[in-house]
Amino acid sequence: MYVLVHHTGLELDTRAARQSPVKDIRFAVMVSRGFGKAHVRNWAKRRVRAICREMLNAMSGTARIIIRLDRDAGTRSYQYEKEILRSLFVKAGIVRK
């Protein structure tokens, strides 16, 4: 059984009875209407959120991250966007190298 305790900011794993600090990292993705129709904007946001979720284990601390996509984001490859976001997170000190 796994329990998450937010009251004291500690994560409690009842199997091992140990405590560790909880990561408090949130993402928001902004896309303007000029990017494309709703299904295209939603696709782009889902893609960026998936990339961020993959890097979540490498992140530490507390962060509120707002990502604004430009019009070229829909034409780039997944791998290239992942490299861009990773370099930005490293530069901001959110992700370890």
Secondary structure, DSSP 8 states (H G I E B T S, - for coil): --EEETTTTEEEETTTTEEEE--EEEEEEE--GGG-SHHHHHHHHHHHHHHHHHHGGGB-SEEEEEEE--GGGGTS-HHHHHHHHHHHHHHHTSB--
